Amino acid sequence: MNDVLKLLLDLYRGASERPFEEFQDFALELVQPALRFESARWGAGNLGPDGFKPGLVHLHNEPDESVASWEDVLAQDTIVPEVLARPGATVSAHVPSRYAGKDQAGIRDYARKYRHQNILATAFVAQGRGRAEWLSFYRGETDDCFSEPERRACEQLMPHLLQALSINRNLHLDRLRQGQAGASFAMADPRGMLWYAEPAFLELLAQEWPGWQGPALPRRLAESLAPRPKEAFAGRSLRIGAAALGKLLLLKARPRSPVDDLTARELEIARAYGSGLSHREVAAQLNISPETVRHHLRSIFSKLGIGDKAELARFLPPCP
């Protein structure tokens, strides 16, 4: 019992201290002595009319191509519907015995190739959100089966692993929120599936795309961010920026502002002038003439409907 308590204390301490992109490997390394696995997958997927579709998958001691290979035999994988039908229950499987049929050669070959001969798998289904989170542990030797005590230990640890991951993500977002008044955050995978979103973020999406429900991002937004995640998306009522966060995209949204109607040069001058520089100092910094700065400032003040530098400084929103 003392070993379990220490593991949980270390897990939750790590949730508050470890960087987001490191946490899942850290957590899996913590539980490795208890479950003695060779590799693992920690992922999430979507539940729809066509069944389960894998989404974001964190691989631990697994080659990247293994997920695509799994998707090729997913129709034969009877473990998936079993764990989805029994949320929170860990299923233990000996692959050569479970998939012994002549029509199951594909999944047997896959399991041998990636050393998935013995499996512990657990899933939790988010009610009303069409999403499941799951974690699978693997051993490669045919006769190295997981024991019943190991299955129970996995079942008991799984809720803590998911809770610790949620804490880690929320703390990461809390740090990002500092100095970002008016901004709201979300996380999405590269396929455009939304895995976490603050209520204010969802409200902005609903204003821009009435009737949108998710979990997929609105198509126009997903298509805009996919090839150029560092560029901001500008809509009628919102503006969204994206940045890489491990294998996820961190999305930051804010309501659209009149500042968004400024040209790139006007915004550059507005930020410099609003920071306290004189028009001559702005000109020297940007290597343009003072008269050009004054011309741009007249246009900026007209577009924003303001009349002085102090008002401009208050008016400028945070990036993006």
N, C-alpha and C positions, 0 to 999 in steps of 0.2 A: 504493500500500500504506500509506503514511503517513496518508493521509486515512481509510482504513478503521480503522487502529489508533486514531487520534484519536477517531473516531466511537464505537468500542467502549469506549474509556476514559471518554468523556463519558457514555455510556449506563450503564455500571456505577457510575460516580460518582453519577449522578442517581438510580440505584436506591437508594443508601444515604442520599441527602440530600433527595430530593423527597417531599412529602406524597403519601400513597397516591392521593388523589383527583385529583392533578395529573399523576401519572407517565405515564399512557398518552399524553396529548397531548404531553407533553415528549418522549417517545421517538419519536413519529411526526414531530414537527417536526425531530428530529435526522436522521432518515433521508430526509426530504423532498428535500434537494438531491441525494441519490444516486439516487432513483427518480422524482423530478419528478411526483408525483401531485397530483391536485386534491382528492381526498377519500379517506377510508378507513373501514373498519369492522373493529373488533377484538372478537371475540366468542367465545362458547362455546355449545355446544348438546349435546343429549342424543341418544344412539343407542339406539334400541329396536326392538321388533318392527315398529313402523309406520314405521321409517326415521328420518331426521334431523329433529329439532325444534329450531329456534333458541331459545336462552335469553337470557342477558345479552349485550347488544351495546353496545360503546362506539362512539359516532359521532364522527367527526372531519370537520368541514366538511360534515356531512350533516344534512338535516332529520329531525326525530323521526319523522315519518309514513312515512319511506322504508322502515323495517323492516316495517311492516304491509303496505305495498305489495309488498315482496319476498315476504312469506309468501303473498300472493295468487297469485303466479306461481311459487312454489317447485317445484311439480310439473314445470314446464317447464325448470327450471334444471339442465342436465346437468353444469355445473361442480361442483356439490355432490358428487354421487357420485364424480366423477373425483378430486377432491382427497382425499376420504375413503378411496378405494381406494389412494391413493399418498401415505401420510403423509410429510410432510417435503419433498415435491416441489412446486415452485411451477408452477402452470399459468398460461399466458398465453393470453388469449382476446380475439379481435376480434368483438364481439357481432353486428354486422350479418352477418358471414360465418357465424358459428357457428349463429345462429338465423334462418336464411333461409327456413324452411319456412312454408307457409300456416297451419299450426296453431300457429305460434310468434309470432303477431302480438302477443300479450299481453306477452311478455317483451321483445320489441323496443320496444314503446311504453314499458314501464317503464324500460328502459335509456336511452331518449332523454330521458324526463322527468327522471331523476335524474343524467344525464350519466355513465352507466356504459358508454360505448361501447367502452372498452378496459379490461381487467381483469388484474391479477395476483392470484392466490389461492393460499394455502397453508394446510394443516391438519395438526395433530398429534392423534393419537388416544390417549387414556389407556387402556392395556390393562387390561381387567377392571373398568373403572369406568364404562363406558357413556357416555363424555363425550369431546367433541372441542373443541379450541381452534383458532381460525382467524383469519386476517388477510387482508383484501382491499384492494387499492389500485385507484383508478379515475382514468381520464382521460375527458373529455367529448367531445373532437373525434374524429370518425369516423376520420380519417386519422392521428391521433397515437398510433400503436401503440407498445406497449412492445417494446424490442429484446431480443434474446437475452442480451446482457451484463446488461441490467437484470433480466431474469428470473433469471439465475444469482445476481446480487447479492442479490435478494430472498430466494432460497432459502438463501443463506449467512447472511443477517441474521436470519431468522426464529427459529432456535433461541436466538440471543442475546437477542432481544426477549422471548421467553417466559421465559427464565431470569432476565432482569433484572426482569421483572414479579413472578416468584416471590420473588426476593430482596427487592424492595420490600415485598411483602405480609408476608413473614416478619419483616422488621425492624420494620414497623409494629406487628405483634402482639407482638414482643418488648418494645417500649416500653409497650404496654398491660398486659403481664404484670407489670410492676414494681409491687410492693405489692398484688398480687392472688393471694396464695397460696391454693391450692385451687381456683382458677378455671381453666377451659379454654375455648378459643375456636374459632369457626368463622365462615365467611362463606357467606351464601345470597343468591340473587337474589329479587326481589319475587314471583316465581312459586312460591317455596318450594323451589327446587333448590339443593342443597348443593354449593358450588364448592371449598370448602377446609374441612378440619376436623382438629383435633389428635386423636391417638389417644384421649386421655382424654375428649374430648367425645363421640366415637363410642361409647366404653364406657358413658357415662352414658345415651345414647340407647338402647343395646341393653338396659340394665337396666330402663329405663322401658317400652320397647316390645319385648319379646322377639320375635325373628324379623325385626325391621326390618333392611333392607339399604341403602336409598337408591337413587339419589342424591336422590330427593325427600324432604324432611323428612316425618316422620310427620304425617298429615293434621290431627290435633287440634292439634299444635304450630303448623303453618303457618296454620291458620284462626285460631288465637288471636293470632298475631303480626301477620298481614296488616293488620287494621283499626287496631290500636293497638300499633305496634312499640315504643313507649316503656314499655309495661306489661310486667311480668315474668310469665312462665308458671310456674305452680306445679304440679308433678306429684307423684306418690307418692314418688319417690326423687330428684327433681332440681328445680332452679329455674333458669330461663333468662331472661336479659334481652336486649334488642335495641336497637341504635342504628344510625342511618343512617351508612353509610360510602361516600360517593359514591353510585353506583347500587346498591350492595349493602347488605345488612343484616349488621352485626357482631353475632354471637351469643356471649354469655358464659354458661357453665353452671357450676354447682357442685352438689355433693350437697345434698339437702334437709337442713335443720338443725331442731332443736326450736325455734329462734328463729322459724322460719317460722310457728309456731302462735300467736305473739303477735299481738294486735290492732295496728292502725296506731298507736294512742295508746300502747300498751305498748311498742312498738318505739321510738317517739320518746323516751319516758321512759328506756328501757333504754340507749339510745345516749348520752343526755345524762348520766345518772347514771354510766354506765360510763366516760365521758370524764374523770371526776374531780370533777364538781359535787356539792355536797351536795343533800339532798332539798329544802331551802329554796331553794337557787339554781335547781334545776330548776323548782320551783313558780313562781318569779319569771319565769324565762325563758319558760315556757309559759302564764303568766297563769292558773294554777290554784292551789288551796290546797295547803299542805304535807301535809295529811291525805289529799287525793286522790292525791298522789304516793306516800305511804306505802302506801295501799291498792293502787295499781297495782304497786308494787315487791313486795309480798307475793305477788300473783298471778304476777308475772314469775318470782320465785325458785321458786315452786311448780311452774310449767310447765317450767322449765329444770332443776329438781332441784339447785339451787345454793344457797349460803348467805351469800355476801359480795360486796362490790363488786369486789374484785380478780378473783374468779372470773368475774364477769359481764363484765368488760372482755376477758378472754381468750376468753370464749365467743362473743362477737358476731362473726359472719362478715362479710366484705366484702359490699357491695351487688352484685347485686340481692338 
